Amino acid sequence: SYDSENNVLTLLFCNLPENVTTYVNSAWELQKDPYSGDAYNSYNDGPLDDGSQMGPFYELETSSPAAELAPGESIIHTQTTVHITGSRKNIDDAARRILGVGLDTIEGVFR
């Protein structure tokens, strides 16, 4: 996620297990298919159908694979969140090294 007004590039990292495609659907509603979700999610709060609003907030998150665990069984899911701040040039350099694209490309997707 890139915040051009405040010069902040936010990156999420997590380990995704191989051959796992089942993630919990994180939508706030009763689920027809609760295991049809995504490993990475983002939410940008806006007005609900009735005009109310829960936030305001902007959220980035990762989900572990969906797992029905037996008593005593566990899984480990780790997420690392990194906020890169500084001059546009420094953030652009970091984006190119880490993501393989610069800020102009990232911003161009939203124009």
N, C-alpha and C positions, 0 to 999 in steps of 0.2 A: 504494500500500500504506500502511495506517495502523497504527502501533504505539501503541495507547492507553496501555500501561504506561510507555513511555519518551517519549511525546509526540513522535513522529517521523512525518511524512508524507513518503513517498518517491514521487517521480514519475519516469517514464521518458518521454523524448521522442525520436522519430526521424522522419526524412522517409520516408514511404512513397510509392514511385513510383506514378503513376496507371496504371490498367489492368493491374496486376500482381497475380496471385492465387496464384502458385506459391512456396511457402516450404518449406524443409526440415523434415521431421518430426524433432523433437529427442528423441523417446523413446529410452531406452537399451535397444534391442532390435533384432533384425533387422526391417527394414521391408518390409511388403507394398507400401506406396505411399509411398516416401521423400519425395515432393514434395507431401504433403498436410498440411503443418505450418502454423504460425501465425506472424505477424509479432511478436507479443508472447507471452511465456511466463513462467510463474511455477512454482516448485517449492518444496514444503514437505516436507523429508525426514521420513520416518517409517519404521517397521519394514517390512522386506521380507517376502516370503512365508515365508522360512526363519527369521524373527525377528531377523536381523542388521540393521544400519543403517549406511549410508554416511556419515552426517553426524554431528551434526545441522547442518543448514543451511537457509536460506531464500534463494531466488534469484529475481531478476527479470532478464529479459533481452529483447532484441529480436534478430530475425534479419533478415539481408538477404534479398532475393529469391533463390531458387535460380537459379543461373546456371552453365551449362556454358561455361567460358571457353576461348577459343583461346589458344595461347601468345602472351604479350605483351598480351593483352586484360585489362581490369580493370573493376571496379565500385567505387563508393564507398558505404559504409554508415556513418553516424555515429549514435551513441547518446549522449544526455546524461542523466545521472542526477542528480537534485536531491533533497537531504534537507532538509526544512523542520522546524526544531525551535523550541521556545519554549513559551509558555503555550497552553493549550487554546484560548483566545479568539483568539490570534494565528494559530494553525494553522487554526482554523475560518474566520477571515476570508480567509486565503490559499486554502483549499479552495473557498470560495464564489466568489472572484474567478477562480481558474484552472479549476476543475472545474464550477462552477455548482451545487454542492450543498455542504451543511455536513457536519460530522463526525457529527451525529446520524443523518443519512441514510445515510452510509457505514457506520456501526456497525450501523444497523438491518438492513442486508442480511444480516448474520451472526447475527442473533438468531433 
